[in-house]
Amino acid sequence: MATESRAVDHVDRQILHALQLAPRAPFARVATVLCISEQTVARRFQRMRGDGVVRILARPEPIQRATSSYWTLRIGCRPGTAPALADALARRDDTSWISIGAAGAEITCQVEVRDGQPGLLTHLPRASNVLTFNAHQILHRFPGRGETDWILPDHDLTAEQQRYLADGAAPRSTDARLVADDLPLLAALGRDGRASWAALASATGWTQRQVAHRVGELTASGQIYFHLDVADALVGMRSVANLWLTVAPAHLAGVGTRLADHPELAFVAAVTGGANLVASARAANAGALYRYITTKLADIEGIHNVEIVPLLVRVKQSHSVMVDGLVR
C-alpha cells in the first residue's frame, strides 16, 4: 500500500507533466516553468523516483526497427491462472505493458518479435492455462498530443508553459538511424532516461558533447522514445482500459490521427486482426471514461464498433515491473 510519504500533490503532478513533455529537460528549466526553485524540483523528483511513483527510461521505437516487429497479445486464461502467467511474462526483456483485465480472465501484453523469431507467438498458445490467444501486429503508431497530456485534476500547465518546455528541442528529422555503436547508449538510457551527460559519456566512451548530439538526433528522428513509467493510481488515474476499434479502411489514418491528439488516450496504433485500431485510455474514474466514449469518441466518423476492456491490474509498464501498484 502507498504510504503517506508517497502522496502526490499538485506540484508533484506539475513536475511529472513537465517531464512527460520534456523527459530530459534540466531541472532548472522545469523550475522556471513552474515558478519554483530548482532544488524543489530535484528533491521532489528524487523522492518520487525513490518511492516508486515514477521512472524515466528510453527505448528504441519498435516500428522503426527493420529487424523487429511489435505485437499486442490478448491471452484468455483459465480461472485463477492469470497472475502467475502475467508475472512470468513480466520477467522477460521482450515484453511490456502487461495488464490483467476482463474481470481477471484476460492478459494483454506487448511483445517484441526479434529477427523473425516468433518466440512467444508460438509458445504461448500451447500453454495449458491459455484458453484463447489473439496476436495483433502493430502496423503503425500514431504519435500525438495525447501521449504528453495527462488526465489529471490539477496539472494546469498552460500552453505558454508547454511551449517553453519544448523550446530548443531538435526539429523533427528522418535522417538518423540506429547503428551498432548506439547500443551502449541505448542500454544506459534503458536504465535511466535522465542519466547525466557525464554518465552517458562514461557508458559510451564518447564525449559529453557527442552524447548530447546523438541523443538529440535519435530523439528527433523518432528512433528512440522516452517513457514515464508512472504509478497511475497515485497520480489520480484510476480507470484504465484498452479500446479495440473497428474502423473503415478509408477512415483509418484520419481516425488514428485524431485519436492520438486526445489527452484521454496514451497510445493509439493500427493493428492487424478483426479490430484494426487499438488505443489505451485513462481517466480519473469510470464516469469520466464513459463521458469520453459517449462524446469525443462518438463524434468521430468512421468508427463502426468499440470494444472496451477494463484493465484491473498493471503488472508491467514500458520497462518497469509494478509491485503493489508502485514502479520498480
NUTOR-899794 format. One record per residue: x, y, z of N, C-alpha, C in turn; residue number from 1. Coordinates in pm, whole numbers. Layout:
% NUTOR-899794
X; Y; Z; X; Y; Z; X; Y; Z; NUM
...
This chain:
% NUTOR-899794
84; -120; 0; 0; 0; 0; 88; 125; 0; 1
41; 230; -64; 118; 353; -67; 118; 416; 71; 2
233; 460; 115; 243; 526; 244; 218; 674; 226; 3
205; 744; 338; 179; 888; 334; 290; 961; 260; 4
417; 910; 273; 528; 976; 208; 517; 971; 56; 5
434; 878; 4; 419; 866; -140; 304; 950; -194; 6
237; 1026; -109; 128; 1110; -156; 180; 1207; -262; 7
106; 1221; -371; 146; 1307; -482; 55; 1428; -484; 8
113; 1546; -473; 31; 1667; -465; 34; 1743; -598; 9
-26; 1861; -596; -39; 1944; -716; 97; 1974; -779; 10
195; 2013; -700; 327; 2046; -754; 394; 1923; -813; 11
383; 1808; -744; 439; 1685; -798; 381; 1653; -935; 12
249; 1667; -948; 185; 1635; -1076; 230; 1732; -1185; 13
251; 1857; -1149; 303; 1952; -1249; 444; 1913; -1293; 14
526; 1870; -1200; 661; 1826; -1235; 655; 1705; -1327; 15
568; 1609; -1296; 555; 1490; -1379; 504; 1525; -1518; 16
408; 1617; -1524; 358; 1656; -1656; 466; 1728; -1735; 17
544; 1812; -1671; 654; 1881; -1741; 754; 1780; -1796; 18
785; 1677; -1718; 881; 1576; -1763; 820; 1483; -1868; 19
688; 1468; -1867; 624; 1393; -1975; 641; 1469; -2106; 20
632; 1601; -2100; 650; 1684; -2219; 796; 1690; -2263; 21
887; 1694; -2168; 1030; 1709; -2197; 1109; 1621; -2099; 22
1123; 1491; -2127; 1178; 1397; -2028; 1319; 1430; -1981; 23
1399; 1493; -2064; 1537; 1524; -2024; 1557; 1674; -1997; 24
1449; 1746; -1980; 1462; 1889; -1951; 1540; 1908; -1822; 25
1636; 2001; -1818; 1707; 2029; -1693; 1609; 2073; -1584; 26
1639; 2035; -1461; 1552; 2074; -1350; 1537; 2226; -1344; 27
1641; 2298; -1383; 1633; 2444; -1380; 1525; 2495; -1476; 28
1514; 2431; -1591; 1412; 2473; -1688; 1272; 2442; -1636; 29
1255; 2324; -1578; 1126; 2287; -1519; 1091; 2385; -1407; 30
1191; 2421; -1327; 1167; 2514; -1216; 1122; 2650; -1266; 31
1182; 2698; -1375; 1143; 2826; -1432; 997; 2822; -1479; 32
959; 2711; -1545; 822; 2697; -1594; 723; 2698; -1479; 33
757; 2630; -1370; 662; 2613; -1259; 675; 2721; -1151; 34
772; 2811; -1169; 793; 2920; -1072; 823; 2866; -933; 35
907; 2763; -927; 957; 2711; -801; 1107; 2697; -814; 36
1175; 2660; -706; 1321; 2653; -711; 1367; 2524; -777; 37
1487; 2530; -835; 1547; 2410; -894; 1565; 2301; -789; 38
1603; 2339; -669; 1621; 2241; -561; 1491; 2169; -528; 39
1379; 2243; -533; 1249; 2181; -505; 1215; 2078; -612; 40
1238; 2112; -739; 1211; 2017; -847; 1296; 1892; -830; 41
1426; 1911; -808; 1516; 1797; -795; 1479; 1710; -676; 42
1449; 1774; -562; 1417; 1697; -441; 1287; 1618; -459; 43
1187; 1682; -516; 1059; 1613; -533; 1070; 1500; -635; 44
1143; 1523; -743; 1158; 1415; -841; 1232; 1296; -780; 45
1340; 1323; -709; 1415; 1213; -648; 1330; 1139; -545; 46
1246; 1211; -471; 1156; 1143; -377; 1058; 1054; -450; 47
997; 1107; -556; 901; 1026; -631; 969; 906; -697; 48
1091; 928; -745; 1165; 815; -805; 1195; 710; -699; 49
1239; 752; -582; 1271; 657; -477; 1149; 586; -420; 50
1034; 653; -421; 912; 597; -365; 836; 508; -463; 51
886; 495; -587; 818; 410; -683; 703; 477; -753; 52
701; 609; -755; 595; 682; -827; 628; 693; -974; 53
756; 707; -1011; 793; 731; -1150; 932; 677; -1180; 54
949; 633; -1303; 1081; 609; -1363; 1077; 665; -1504; 55
1189; 720; -1547; 1201; 769; -1685; 1305; 685; -1756; 56
1263; 625; -1868; 1352; 538; -1943; 1331; 562; -2092; 57
1427; 517; -2171; 1414; 530; -2316; 1433; 394; -2379; 58
1367; 375; -2492; 1383; 250; -2567; 1373; 281; -2715; 59
1422; 193; -2801; 1406; 216; -2945; 1259; 214; -2984; 60
1225; 296; -3080; 1089; 295; -3134; 1073; 169; -3219; 61
985; 75; -3180; 981; -54; -3247; 942; -48; -3394; 62
853; 44; -3429; 807; 49; -3568; 921; 88; -3661; 63
1024; 152; -3608; 1135; 198; -3689; 1243; 91; -3710; 64
1231; -25; -3645; 1336; -124; -3649; 1306; -231; -3753; 65
1396; -243; -3853; 1372; -335; -3963; 1378; -481; -3918; 66
1452; -511; -3811; 1471; -649; -3770; 1374; -693; -3661; 67
1282; -608; -3620; 1188; -641; -3514; 1047; -599; -3553; 68
950; -664; -3492; 812; -620; -3503; 751; -625; -3364; 69
648; -543; -3343; 580; -539; -3214; 438; -591; -3231; 70
394; -666; -3130; 262; -728; -3132; 192; -700; -3000; 71
61; -685; -3007; -22; -680; -2887; -95; -813; -2875; 72
-80; -877; -2760; -140; -1008; -2737; -260; -996; -2644; 73
-364; -1073; -2673; -479; -1090; -2584; -484; -1237; -2547; 74
-463; -1266; -2420; -448; -1404; -2374; -560; -1436; -2276; 75
-653; -1519; -2316; -757; -1564; -2225; -706; -1680; -2140; 76
-723; -1670; -2008; -662; -1766; -1916; -767; -1847; -1840; 77
-723; -1965; -1795; -807; -2043; -1705; -825; -1966; -1575; 78
-940; -1981; -1509; -966; -1907; -1385; -853; -1923; -1284; 79
-807; -1811; -1230; -707; -1811; -1125; -563; -1821; -1173; 80
-539; -1835; -1303; -402; -1854; -1351; -339; -1728; -1409; 81
-418; -1623; -1430; -366; -1502; -1496; -251; -1437; -1418; 82
-259; -1420; -1285; -148; -1353; -1216; -14; -1423; -1233; 83
-10; -1555; -1222; 117; -1626; -1235; 173; -1613; -1377; 84
86; -1623; -1477; 133; -1610; -1615; 181; -1467; -1642; 85
107; -1368; -1593; 148; -1228; -1613; 282; -1201; -1547; 86
304; -1254; -1428; 433; -1235; -1360; 547; -1299; -1440; 87
523; -1416; -1496; 626; -1482; -1577; 657; -1400; -1702; 88
555; -1346; -1765; 576; -1262; -1883; 653; -1135; -1847; 89
624; -1078; -1730; 688; -952; -1689; 838; -967; -1671; 90
884; -1088; -1642; 1027; -1108; -1620; 1107; -1115; -1750; 91
1040; -1121; -1861; 1108; -1127; -1991; 1147; -988; -2037; 92
1256; -979; -2113; 1300; -848; -2161; 1236; -810; -2294; 93
1154; -899; -2352; 1088; -867; -2478; 942; -830; -2460; 94
897; -811; -2336; 758; -777; -2309; 745; -640; -2245; 95
629; -581; -2260; 598; -452; -2197; 447; -437; -2187; 96
403; -339; -2108; 261; -303; -2096; 174; -426; -2072; 97
204; -495; -1963; 130; -616; -1927; 23; -580; -1825; 98
-101; -618; -1853; -212; -590; -1762; -304; -710; -1755; 99
-371; -722; -1642; -477; -821; -1625; -610; -746; -1628; 100
-698; -790; -1716; -826; -722; -1731; -938; -821; -1749; 101
-1053; -769; -1797; -1171; -852; -1823; -1205; -939; -1702; 102
-1215; -875; -1585; -1250; -945; -1460; -1149; -1053; -1424; 103
-1024; -1030; -1460; -918; -1123; -1423; -902; -1241; -1516; 104
-974; -1242; -1628; -971; -1357; -1718; -882; -1336; -1840; 105
-831; -1214; -1861; -753; -1186; -1982; -628; -1106; -1949; 106
-518; -1144; -2011; -394; -1068; -2003; -374; -998; -2137; 107
-339; -869; -2132; -294; -800; -2251; -146; -769; -2234; 108
-73; -777; -2343; 73; -768; -2335; 127; -724; -2469; 109
229; -640; -2468; 304; -611; -2590; 432; -694; -2589; 110
465; -748; -2705; 586; -830; -2716; 662; -792; -2842; 111
792; -787; -2829; 878; -761; -2943; 922; -895; -3004; 112
901; -909; -3132; 947; -1028; -3206; 1073; -988; -3281; 113
1184; -1048; -3244; 1314; -1004; -3294; 1366; -1098; -3402; 114
1418; -1039; -3509; 1486; -1112; -3616; 1400; -1226; -3670; 115
1271; -1204; -3677; 1183; -1304; -3735; 1161; -1428; -3651; 116
1206; -1429; -3526; 1186; -1544; -3437; 1054; -1528; -3362; 117
955; -1615; -3385; 822; -1592; -3327; 815; -1602; -3176; 118
900; -1683; -3112; 906; -1688; -2966; 771; -1710; -2901; 119
726; -1609; -2826; 601; -1621; -2752; 482; -1646; -2843; 120
486; -1596; -2966; 374; -1616; -3056; 351; -1764; -3085; 121
457; -1842; -3074; 446; -1987; -3096; 421; -2061; -2966; 122
492; -2021; -2859; 488; -2099; -2735; 363; -2076; -2652; 123
315; -1952; -2643; 204; -1923; -2553; 75; -1999; -2586; 124
38; -2010; -2714; -88; -2081; -2741; -88; -2226; -2693; 125
31; -2285; -2673; 40; -2424; -2630; 32; -2441; -2479; 126
40; -2330; -2404; 40; -2340; -2258; -93; -2393; -2208; 127
-87; -2477; -2106; -208; -2543; -2058; -308; -2447; -1995; 128
-260; -2333; -1943; -350; -2238; -1878; -403; -2131; -1973; 129
-370; -2142; -2102; -418; -2046; -2202; -538; -2105; -2275; 130
-652; -2036; -2266; -774; -2082; -2331; -792; -2020; -2469; 131
-760; -1890; -2481; -771; -1821; -2610; -646; -1736; -2630; 132
-611; -1715; -2756; -489; -1640; -2785; -509; -1564; -2915; 133
-493; -1432; -2909; -503; -1348; -3027; -382; -1256; -3033; 134
-314; -1257; -3146; -194; -1175; -3166; -220; -1072; -3275; 135
-199; -946; -3243; -225; -835; -3335; -94; -762; -3361; 136
-43; -767; -3481; 80; -694; -3512; 52; -545; -3520; 137
141; -467; -3459; 129; -322; -3465; 186; -275; -3599; 138
102; -218; -3681; 143; -174; -3814; 192; -30; -3815; 139
130; 53; -3732; 164; 197; -3732; 120; 257; -3600; 140
212; 328; -3534; 176; 401; -3413; 149; 545; -3450; 141
38; 597; -3401; 2; 737; -3428; 55; 823; -3314; 142
166; 893; -3334; 213; 984; -3228; 125; 1108; -3226; 143
101; 1158; -3106; 15; 1276; -3097; 24; 1342; -2962; 144
-53; 1447; -2946; -51; 1524; -2822; -96; 1443; -2703; 145
-181; 1342; -2725; -231; 1263; -2615; -123; 1191; -2537; 146
-9; 1165; -2600; 99; 1095; -2531; 166; 1183; -2427; 147
151; 1313; -2439; 217; 1402; -2345; 121; 1478; -2255; 148
-9; 1472; -2285; -108; 1531; -2196; -160; 1425; -2100; 149
-190; 1466; -1980; -242; 1375; -1880; -381; 1416; -1838; 150
-462; 1316; -1804; -592; 1344; -1744; -572; 1347; -1593; 151
-534; 1461; -1546; -512; 1480; -1403; -596; 1599; -1357; 152
-637; 1599; -1232; -728; 1704; -1188; -667; 1843; -1182; 153
-536; 1854; -1170; -482; 1989; -1147; -339; 2007; -1198; 154
-306; 1946; -1311; -169; 1969; -1359; -152; 2111; -1412; 155
-253; 2162; -1485; -263; 2305; -1516; -141; 2366; -1583; 156
-70; 2293; -1667; 37; 2356; -1744; -26; 2430; -1861; 157
2; 2558; -1871; -58; 2638; -1976; 11; 2611; -2109; 158
-52; 2658; -2217; 9; 2644; -2350; 144; 2714; -2354; 159
156; 2829; -2287; 282; 2902; -2285; 391; 2822; -2213; 160
354; 2760; -2101; 450; 2676; -2029; 494; 2558; -2115; 161
401; 2498; -2185; 435; 2385; -2269; 527; 2426; -2383; 162
502; 2542; -2441; 589; 2591; -2547; 730; 2616; -2495; 163
741; 2670; -2375; 873; 2698; -2318; 950; 2568; -2296; 164
881; 2465; -2248; 948; 2337; -2228; 997; 2278; -2360; 165
920; 2297; -2466; 957; 2241; -2596; 1060; 2325; -2668; 166
1079; 2449; -2628; 1171; 2540; -2696; 1312; 2484; -2690; 167
1377; 2480; -2803; 1514; 2430; -2809; 1524; 2284; -2847; 168
1411; 2213; -2854; 1415; 2074; -2896; 1454; 2066; -3043; 169
1525; 1958; -3077; 1568; 1943; -3216; 1447; 1927; -3307; 170
1449; 1988; -3425; 1337; 1973; -3517; 1324; 1828; -3564; 171
1201; 1789; -3598; 1175; 1654; -3642; 1255; 1623; -3768; 172
1321; 1507; -3769; 1405; 1469; -3882; 1390; 1319; -3904; 173
1419; 1275; -4024; 1415; 1131; -4053; 1551; 1078; -4095; 174
1656; 1154; -4072; 1788; 1116; -4122; 1860; 1015; -4034; 175
1856; 1034; -3903; 1935; 949; -3813; 1877; 808; -3806; 176
1965; 708; -3798; 1925; 568; -3785; 2010; 503; -3677; 177
1951; 411; -3605; 2026; 338; -3503; 2131; 250; -3568; 178
2250; 247; -3508; 2359; 162; -3555; 2417; 88; -3435; 179
2505; -6; -3463; 2561; -90; -3356; 2631; -6; -3249; 180
2695; 104; -3289; 2767; 188; -3192; 2673; 253; -3091; 181
2543; 256; -3121; 2447; 317; -3029; 2405; 224; -2915; 182
2441; 96; -2921; 2392; 0; -2822; 2428; 37; -2678; 183
2552; 77; -2649; 2581; 117; -2509; 2499; 237; -2464; 184
2473; 330; -2556; 2390; 446; -2522; 2247; 402; -2492; 185
2193; 313; -2575; 2057; 264; -2553; 2047; 189; -2421; 186
2149; 110; -2389; 2147; 36; -2263; 2145; 130; -2144; 187
2226; 236; -2150; 2231; 332; -2039; 2099; 407; -2025; 188
2041; 449; -2136; 1912; 521; -2131; 1799; 427; -2092; 189
1813; 297; -2120; 1714; 200; -2078; 1715; 177; -1928; 190
1826; 209; -1864; 1833; 200; -1717; 1787; 329; -1652; 191
1821; 442; -1714; 1785; 573; -1657; 1779; 674; -1770; 192
1658; 711; -1809; 1641; 805; -1919; 1688; 945; -1888; 193
1711; 976; -1759; 1764; 1107; -1721; 1909; 1098; -1674; 194
1979; 993; -1713; 2121; 984; -1680; 2194; 1108; -1729; 195
2290; 1156; -1653; 2362; 1278; -1688; 2444; 1256; -1815; 196
2478; 1367; -1879; 2565; 1356; -1996; 2698; 1293; -1959; 197
2747; 1322; -1840; 2873; 1262; -1796; 2860; 1111; -1783; 198
2748; 1065; -1725; 2727; 921; -1710; 2713; 853; -1845; 199
2643; 918; -1937; 2627; 860; -2070; 2759; 860; -2146; 200
2840; 963; -2126; 2972; 966; -2189; 3058; 852; -2137; 201
3051; 827; -2006; 3128; 717; -1948; 3082; 582; -2002; 202
2951; 566; -2023; 2897; 439; -2072; 2932; 413; -2218; 203
2952; 519; -2295; 2974; 503; -2439; 3119; 522; -2482; 204
3197; 592; -2400; 3333; 627; -2441; 3336; 750; -2530; 205
3223; 817; -2545; 3217; 940; -2624; 3235; 1060; -2533; 206
3246; 1178; -2593; 3246; 1300; -2514; 3102; 1336; -2479; 207
3089; 1423; -2379; 2954; 1466; -2341; 2885; 1537; -2458; 208
2961; 1614; -2533; 2900; 1684; -2647; 2853; 1585; -2752; 209
2933; 1480; -2778; 2891; 1379; -2875; 2765; 1306; -2829; 210
2760; 1275; -2699; 2643; 1205; -2645; 2518; 1292; -2659; 211
2528; 1418; -2621; 2413; 1507; -2628; 2364; 1521; -2772; 212
2457; 1533; -2865; 2420; 1545; -3005; 2350; 1419; -3055; 213
2403; 1302; -3017; 2345; 1177; -3065; 2207; 1152; -3006; 214
2189; 1180; -2878; 2056; 1165; -2817; 1957; 1258; -2887; 215
1998; 1381; -2916; 1911; 1473; -2987; 1874; 1423; -3125; 216
1972; 1368; -3197; 1946; 1314; -3331; 1846; 1199; -3327; 217
1870; 1104; -3237; 1786; 984; -3232; 1645; 1016; -3184; 218
1634; 1114; -3094; 1502; 1154; -3047; 1426; 1226; -3158; 219
1493; 1319; -3226; 1427; 1397; -3331; 1385; 1310; -3448; 220
1459; 1203; -3476; 1425; 1117; -3589; 1325; 1008; -3552; 221
1286; 1004; -3423; 1191; 903; -3380; 1250; 765; -3361; 222
1382; 755; -3357; 1446; 625; -3339; 1442; 577; -3194; 223
1438; 672; -3099; 1420; 635; -2959; 1304; 715; -2903; 224
1244; 661; -2799; 1122; 718; -2742; 1133; 711; -2591; 225
1110; 822; -2524; 1119; 828; -2379; 984; 795; -2316; 226
987; 715; -2211; 867; 676; -2138; 875; 725; -1995; 227
764; 773; -1943; 748; 790; -1799; 664; 673; -1750; 228
727; 581; -1680; 653; 475; -1614; 605; 529; -1482; 229
473; 541; -1468; 413; 611; -1354; 317; 519; -1281; 230
315; 528; -1148; 215; 458; -1066; 83; 532; -1084; 231
1; 483; -1177; -117; 557; -1222; -208; 599; -1107; 232
-239; 506; -1017; -336; 537; -911; -287; 650; -822; 233
-157; 657; -799; -104; 761; -710; -114; 901; -770; 234
-119; 909; -903; -129; 1041; -965; -272; 1074; -1006; 235
-368; 987; -971; -508; 1021; -992; -576; 955; -1109; 236
-508; 860; -1178; -571; 791; -1291; -611; 652; -1246; 237
-740; 633; -1220; -787; 507; -1161; -876; 427; -1255; 238
-892; 470; -1376; -971; 394; -1473; -889; 385; -1602; 239
-837; 267; -1629; -755; 244; -1748; -819; 130; -1826; 240
-825; 146; -1956; -889; 44; -2040; -825; 42; -2177; 241
-829; -73; -2242; -794; -82; -2383; -921; -71; -2466; 242
-914; 8; -2570; -1025; 21; -2664; -985; -46; -2795; 243
-1063; -144; -2837; -1042; -213; -2964; -1148; -162; -3061; 244
-1103; -91; -3164; -1195; -23; -3254; -1190; -85; -3394; 245
-1307; -94; -3454; -1317; -134; -3594; -1351; -11; -3676; 246
-1260; 22; -3768; -1270; 146; -3845; -1268; 113; -3993; 247
-1349; 183; -4071; -1346; 166; -4216; -1207; 198; -4269; 248
-1152; 115; -4359; -1015; 140; -4408; -994; 281; -4460; 249
-1093; 337; -4526; -1078; 473; -4581; -1061; 577; -4472; 250
-1106; 545; -4350; -1101; 641; -4240; -989; 610; -4140; 251
-917; 498; -4159; -824; 451; -4056; -718; 555; -4022; 252
-651; 611; -4122; -545; 709; -4095; -601; 833; -4028; 253
-715; 882; -4076; -772; 1003; -4019; -820; 982; -3877; 254
-887; 869; -3851; -934; 841; -3716; -817; 825; -3621; 255
-715; 749; -3662; -599; 730; -3576; -529; 861; -3543; 256
-516; 948; -3641; -452; 1078; -3618; -532; 1163; -3520; 257
-665; 1165; -3535; -748; 1243; -3443; -743; 1187; -3301; 258
-752; 1054; -3291; -750; 994; -3158; -618; 1020; -3086; 259
-508; 1020; -3161; -377; 1039; -3099; -363; 1174; -3031; 260
-445; 1270; -3072; -441; 1402; -3009; -536; 1414; -2890; 261
-611; 1309; -2860; -698; 1312; -2742; -616; 1288; -2616; 262
-619; 1378; -2521; -540; 1356; -2398; -586; 1234; -2319; 263
-707; 1185; -2345; -754; 1066; -2275; -686; 938; -2322; 264
-615; 943; -2435; -554; 824; -2495; -402; 837; -2491; 265
-337; 742; -2425; -191; 746; -2413; -122; 676; -2528; 266
-195; 592; -2602; -133; 513; -2709; -240; 480; -2811; 267
-209; 500; -2939; -302; 467; -3047; -222; 403; -3159; 268
-268; 288; -3209; -194; 219; -3315; -289; 143; -3405; 269
-251; 136; -3533; -320; 48; -3627; -263; -92; -3613; 270
-352; -192; -3611; -309; -330; -3586; -380; -423; -3684; 271
-327; -545; -3691; -392; -649; -3769; -501; -715; -3685; 272
-591; -785; -3751; -694; -858; -3678; -833; -802; -3703; 273
-933; -858; -3634; -1071; -815; -3653; -1092; -670; -3620; 274
-1034; -622; -3509; -1030; -478; -3478; -901; -423; -3535; 275
-908; -313; -3608; -788; -264; -3676; -726; -142; -3611; 276
-775; -103; -3493; -717; 9; -3420; -727; -21; -3270; 277
-617; -1; -3198; -618; -21; -3054; -571; 107; -2987; 278
-632; 140; -2875; -595; 261; -2801; -596; 229; -2653; 279
-507; 295; -2580; -500; 282; -2435; -561; 407; -2374; 280
-673; 389; -2303; -745; 502; -2245; -719; 511; -2096; 281
-724; 632; -2042; -708; 654; -1898; -800; 767; -1856; 282
-848; 756; -1735; -941; 856; -1683; -936; 854; -1532; 283
-987; 959; -1471; -986; 967; -1325; -1079; 863; -1263; 284
-1187; 825; -1335; -1281; 726; -1284; -1365; 675; -1401; 285
-1452; 575; -1371; -1533; 514; -1476; -1628; 615; -1540; 286
-1681; 709; -1461; -1771; 809; -1516; -1702; 896; -1620; 287
-1577; 933; -1592; -1502; 1015; -1688; -1474; 937; -1816; 288
-1446; 808; -1802; -1423; 725; -1920; -1551; 715; -2003; 289
-1665; 699; -1936; -1794; 693; -2006; -1821; 823; -2082; 290
-1796; 935; -2017; -1821; 1063; -2084; -1732; 1078; -2207; 291
-1607; 1033; -2198; -1518; 1042; -2314; -1572; 957; -2430; 292
-1612; 836; -2401; -1656; 744; -2506; -1784; 794; -2572; 293
-1875; 852; -2494; -2005; 894; -2548; -2004; 1035; -2606; 294
-1893; 1105; -2596; -1887; 1241; -2651; -1775; 1251; -2756; 295
-1651; 1265; -2713; -1541; 1288; -2807; -1522; 1170; -2902; 296
-1525; 1048; -2848; -1507; 932; -2934; -1627; 914; -3026; 297
-1746; 934; -2973; -1867; 915; -3054; -1878; 1015; -3167; 298
-1811; 1128; -3157; -1820; 1232; -3260; -1736; 1202; -3383; 299
-1651; 1100; -3378; -1559; 1073; -3489; -1625; 980; -3590; 300
-1631; 1024; -3712; -1692; 945; -3819; -1597; 833; -3862; 301
-1654; 718; -3893; -1576; 607; -3947; -1555; 494; -3849; 302
-1589; 515; -3720; -1574; 409; -3620; -1702; 326; -3620; 303
-1689; 197; -3651; -1806; 110; -3659; -1834; 37; -3529; 304
-1730; 7; -3453; -1750; -72; -3332; -1638; -43; -3233; 305
-1671; -45; -3103; -1572; -25; -2998; -1591; -132; -2892; 306
-1484; -205; -2863; -1484; -299; -2751; -1401; -238; -2639; 307
-1456; -229; -2520; -1388; -169; -2406; -1348; -280; -2310; 308
-1217; -291; -2284; -1167; -393; -2193; -1100; -324; -2075; 309
-1166; -317; -1958; -1103; -253; -1841; -980; -331; -1797; 310
-876; -258; -1760; -752; -318; -1711; -750; -304; -1559; 311
-760; -414; -1489; -775; -411; -1344; -643; -396; -1273; 312
-539; -465; -1322; -409; -466; -1256; -300; -446; -1361; 313
-215; -346; -1341; -99; -328; -1427; 18; -405; -1366; 314
73; -497; -1443; 182; -581; -1396; 317; -526; -1440; 315
322; -466; -1559; 447; -411; -1610; 415; -291; -1697; 316
497; -187; -1685; 487; -70; -1771; 580; -90; -1891; 317
629; 18; -1949; 716; 4; -2066; 840; -79; -2035; 318
900; -55; -1917; 1016; -131; -1872; 996; -188; -1733; 319
920; -117; -1652; 922; -137; -1508; 814; -234; -1462; 320
854; -330; -1379; 758; -419; -1316; 688; -344; -1204; 321
557; -364; -1191; 479; -298; -1087; 470; -389; -965; 322
499; -336; -848; 492; -410; -722; 401; -333; -628; 323
288; -392; -592; 190; -326; -507; 150; -189; -561; 324
137; -180; -693; 96; -56; -756; 206; 47; -773; 325
331; 10; -739; 444; 103; -749; 539; 60; -859; 326
611; 157; -914; 704; 133; -1024; 838; 88; -967; 327
882; -30; -1009; 1010; -83; -959; 1099; -126; -1073; 328
